[in-house]
Amino acid sequence: MIEESDLLRLIAGECSPAEAASIQAWIAADPRRAELLDELRAVWRLTGDATRDWDVAGARDRLLRARGRHAAQRSGGLPARLRAARRPSAASADQAATRPWWMTAWPARIAVAIALTVGAVALWHLRRPAAAPREYATARGRRTTLTLPDGSRVLLSVGTRLLVPRDYGVRERAVELEGEAYFVVQRDPRPFLVQTRHGTTQDLGTEFDVRAYGHEDFLQVVVAEGRVALRGARGPDSTLTLRPRDRGVIDARGGVQITTRVSLDRYIGWTSGTLRFDDAPLGRVIAELERWYDLDIRAGDPSLAGGERLTISFATQSPDEALTALAKVLGVRFTRTDRLVQLVPVHPQQ
């Protein structure tokens, strides 16, 4: 049974993922419950009270008294509708006895809405910041899988950070990504959004990969199943609708590009442990290997700093095996000391 205190713990970000999922399912079953949650959040933030025990009625009364005083200064007394809303009749009390708590606990719901409008400016200083989001991160050379409260699954690639709001799923399902992640989204009427520096990806029932590393000046989305809407940071003018095997890119200037019928292995092979490159610049290949295997690779041969392009794949967990394959293609040898790797020519130039 979901109680008022459970909703308040959700607002404060004190629920476990399992508890949050249970509460969100309860809220989704009736739109009136979502309205109640919004009212609880407004009362609790504006009263500035985050201590236990959770005194919901007291918080509401303090809010109404404060708002009433502010309104009285402007109108000479408490609004008549507010007074009436706070004094339920005996008949209404009998009717309320047959209703669930979440319908009866707030007989002054209209009054709260009025008071929120009247006193917002006066009590602005009492607003409390939202609870910090949960952060999930992977180091270089590490990947991880996590399940969100709604059942959606996320595979984080190496060197990636994902922020999940404490109230994830209450109104929408929004996360913030820096790095690369593969999403398998649970179907749900609530929108699923992946927000990045260069744009936002909205799921329309699908599986997709999002790449948005901080040092790269683009956002890339590749769809495996279903559809997604890709919207640039500048607004709806740069919105794309992507379907299976579509690749959408938004650059730092807001320019958009879509490529159809791409090879999924090339872009999401990493989810099964394979890095694949098709005619890719050597610099990009080295950067990916550094992040994937947590290495620092340096090219000692000046000829390697040119426009070398490679078609190669790596399907090993061993850094030395990957380096051996790279050296063979480049016609060089490598030396390695811990994380530091030097690529040197087999026959140094005289």
Stockholm file with secondary structure:
# STOCKHOLM 1.0

chainA/1-350         MIEESDLLRLIAGECSPAEAASIQAWIAADPRRAELLDELRAVWRLTGDATRDWDVAGARDRLLRARGRHAAQRSGGLPARLRAARRPSAASADQAATRPWWMTAWPARIAVAIALTVGAVALWHLRRPAAAPREYATARGRRTTLTLPDGSRVLLSVGTRLLVPRDYGVRERAVELEGEAYFVVQRDPRPFLVQTRHGTTQDLGTEFDVRAYGHEDFLQVVVAEGRVALRGARGPDSTLTLRPRDRGVIDARGGVQITTRVSLDRYIGWTSGTLRFDDAPLGRVIAELERWYDLDIRAGDPSLAGGERLTISFATQSPDEALTALAKVLGVRFTRTDRLVQLVPVHPQQ
#=GR chainA/1-350 SS CCCHHHHHHHHTTCSCHHHHHHHHHHHHTCHHHHHHHHHHHHHHHHHTCCCSSCCHHHHHHHHHHHHHHHHHHHHSSCCHHHHHHTSCCHHHHHHHTTSCHHHHSCTTHHHHHHHHHHHTTTTGGGCCCCCCCEEEECCTTCCEEEECTTSCEEEECTTCEEEECTTTTSSCEEEEEEEEEEEECCCCSSCEEEECSSEEEEESSCEEEEEECTTSSEEEEEEEESCEEEEETTEEEEEEEECTTCEEEEETTSCEEEECSCCHHHHHGGGGTCEEEEEEEHHHHHHHHHHHHTCEEEECSGGGGSCCEEEEEECCSCHHHHHHHHHHHHTEEEEEETTEEEEEESSCCC
#=GC SS_cons         CCCHHHHHHHHTTCSCHHHHHHHHHHHHTCHHHHHHHHHHHHHHHHHTCCCSSCCHHHHHHHHHHHHHHHHHHHHSSCCHHHHHHTSCCHHHHHHHTTSCHHHHSCTTHHHHHHHHHHHTTTTGGGCCCCCCCEEEECCTTCCEEEECTTSCEEEECTTCEEEECTTTTSSCEEEEEEEEEEEECCCCSSCEEEECSSEEEEESSCEEEEEECTTSSEEEEEEEESCEEEEETTEEEEEEEECTTCEEEEETTSCEEEECSCCHHHHHGGGGTCEEEEEEEHHHHHHHHHHHHTCEEEECSGGGGSCCEEEEEECCSCHHHHHHHHHHHHTEEEEEETTEEEEEESSCCC
//
